[in-house]
Amino acid sequence: MPLTNHQTDWWKKSRCVLNTLFEGYCKDYGGEDGAKIIKTVIDVLGGCRLTIPVKFPSNPENTAALVALYACLSDRFGDASGKEIMRKFIIELAGLRISFPDYEDLAREERNRKIKTLFNGNNYRELSIRFDLSFRQVWGIVNEK
């Protein structure tokens, strides 16, 4: 099911905010630990849409997801680091409604990047065969703004 313009814009804004947050984690904790933090966030919140509260308590579903993320971060990085990572997460995203990508979303984005890189101006059919997509899907990916 294709996304509407509103959904696409919302998704792009979420991705931009998350990319900034994730870049900050990589800068603050180093590339390897930053990648582990990102993986943890995707493992726990991937596929969810949450409004990150400005203050607690908030919506019980959002709270449950954030508590699960905190528990997972604490398990993987220790209590003090988990608390600091979560604090940064809340501060950076407070008040925003964010759509967290899952691994399928990330794989699709990577596939689309490859298609755009390999496109030579006239190889729609070749790319559709290579990536097992329709001609129309490849055209949409290549001509996406």
C-alpha positions as CSV (number, residue, x, y, z in Angstrom):
1,M,0.0,0.0,0.0
2,P,1.6,3.2,-1.1
3,L,2.1,6.1,1.3
4,T,0.3,9.4,0.9
5,N,2.3,12.6,0.6
6,H,1.4,13.5,4.2
7,Q,2.6,10.1,5.4
8,T,5.8,10.3,3.3
9,D,6.6,13.8,4.7
10,W,6.0,12.6,8.2
11,W,8.2,9.5,7.7
12,K,11.0,11.7,6.3
13,K,10.8,14.0,9.2
14,S,11.0,11.1,11.6
15,R,13.9,9.7,9.8
16,C,15.7,13.1,9.8
17,V,15.2,13.4,13.6
18,L,16.3,9.9,14.2
19,N,19.4,10.2,12.0
20,T,20.5,13.3,14.0
21,L,19.9,11.4,17.3
22,F,21.8,8.3,16.0
23,E,24.7,10.4,14.7
24,G,24.9,12.0,18.2
25,Y,25.1,8.5,19.8
26,C,27.9,7.5,17.5
27,K,29.8,10.7,18.2
28,D,29.3,10.5,22.0
29,Y,29.8,6.7,22.4
30,G,32.0,5.8,19.4
31,G,30.9,4.1,16.2
32,E,30.7,0.5,17.7
33,D,28.7,1.4,20.8
34,G,26.6,3.9,18.8
35,A,25.7,1.2,16.4
36,K,24.8,-1.1,19.3
37,I,22.5,1.6,20.7
38,I,20.8,2.1,17.4
39,K,20.3,-1.7,17.0
40,T,18.8,-1.8,20.5
41,V,16.4,1.0,19.7
42,I,15.3,-0.7,16.5
43,D,15.0,-4.1,18.2
44,V,12.7,-2.6,20.8
45,L,10.8,0.1,19.0
46,G,11.1,-0.9,15.3
47,G,7.8,-0.6,13.6
48,C,6.2,1.6,16.4
49,R,4.9,5.1,16.2
50,L,5.3,6.8,19.5
51,T,4.8,10.3,20.9
52,I,7.7,10.9,23.2
53,P,6.4,12.5,26.3
54,V,7.7,15.9,27.6
55,K,7.1,14.5,31.1
56,F,5.9,11.3,32.6
57,P,3.4,9.8,33.1
58,S,1.9,9.8,29.7
59,N,0.0,7.4,27.4
60,P,0.4,3.9,29.0
61,E,1.4,2.3,25.6
62,N,4.1,4.8,25.0
63,T,5.3,4.5,28.6
64,A,5.5,0.7,28.3
65,A,7.5,0.9,25.1
66,L,10.0,3.4,26.6
67,V,10.3,1.4,29.8
68,A,11.1,-1.7,27.7
69,L,13.7,0.3,25.8
70,Y,15.3,1.5,29.1
71,A,15.4,-2.0,30.4
72,C,17.0,-3.3,27.3
73,L,19.6,-0.4,27.2
74,S,20.4,-1.1,30.9
75,D,20.9,-4.8,30.3
76,R,23.2,-4.2,27.3
77,F,25.2,-1.1,28.6
78,G,24.8,-1.2,32.4
79,D,22.4,0.9,34.6
80,A,24.4,4.2,34.5
81,S,25.0,4.1,30.7
82,G,21.4,3.0,30.0
83,K,20.1,5.8,32.1
84,E,22.3,8.4,30.3
85,I,21.4,7.0,26.8
86,M,17.7,7.1,27.7
87,R,18.0,10.6,29.1
88,K,19.5,11.8,25.8
89,F,16.8,9.9,23.9
90,I,14.0,11.6,25.9
91,I,15.6,15.1,25.7
92,E,16.2,15.0,22.0
93,L,12.7,13.5,21.1
94,A,10.5,15.0,23.8
95,G,7.1,16.1,22.4
96,L,7.7,14.5,19.0
97,R,5.6,11.8,17.3
98,I,8.2,9.5,15.8
99,S,7.9,6.5,13.5
100,F,10.7,4.0,14.3
101,P,11.9,2.0,11.3
102,D,12.1,-1.8,11.5
103,Y,14.6,-3.9,9.7
104,E,12.3,-4.3,6.7
105,D,12.1,-0.5,6.3
106,L,15.9,-0.2,6.5
107,A,16.4,-3.0,3.9
108,R,13.9,-1.3,1.6
109,E,15.7,2.1,2.0
110,E,19.1,0.4,1.2
111,R,17.6,-1.3,-1.8
112,N,16.2,2.0,-3.1
113,R,19.6,3.7,-2.6
114,K,21.2,0.9,-4.7
115,I,18.6,1.3,-7.4
116,K,19.2,5.0,-7.6
117,T,22.9,4.5,-7.7
118,L,22.7,1.9,-10.5
119,F,20.2,3.8,-12.6
120,N,21.8,5.1,-15.8
121,G,18.9,6.9,-17.3
122,N,17.5,4.1,-19.3
123,N,17.7,0.8,-17.4
124,Y,14.3,0.6,-15.7
125,R,13.7,-2.9,-17.1
126,E,17.1,-4.3,-16.1
127,L,16.7,-3.0,-12.5
128,S,13.2,-4.3,-12.2
129,I,14.5,-7.8,-13.1
130,R,17.5,-7.5,-10.8
131,F,15.6,-6.4,-7.8
132,D,12.4,-8.4,-8.5
133,L,10.2,-5.3,-8.8
134,S,7.8,-4.1,-11.4
135,F,8.8,-1.5,-14.0
136,R,6.4,0.9,-12.3
137,Q,8.0,0.4,-8.9
138,V,11.5,1.1,-10.2
139,W,10.3,4.2,-12.0
140,G,8.7,5.4,-8.8
141,I,11.9,4.8,-6.8
142,V,14.1,6.5,-9.4
143,N,11.8,9.5,-9.9
144,E,11.1,10.0,-6.2
145,K,12.0,13.6,-5.1
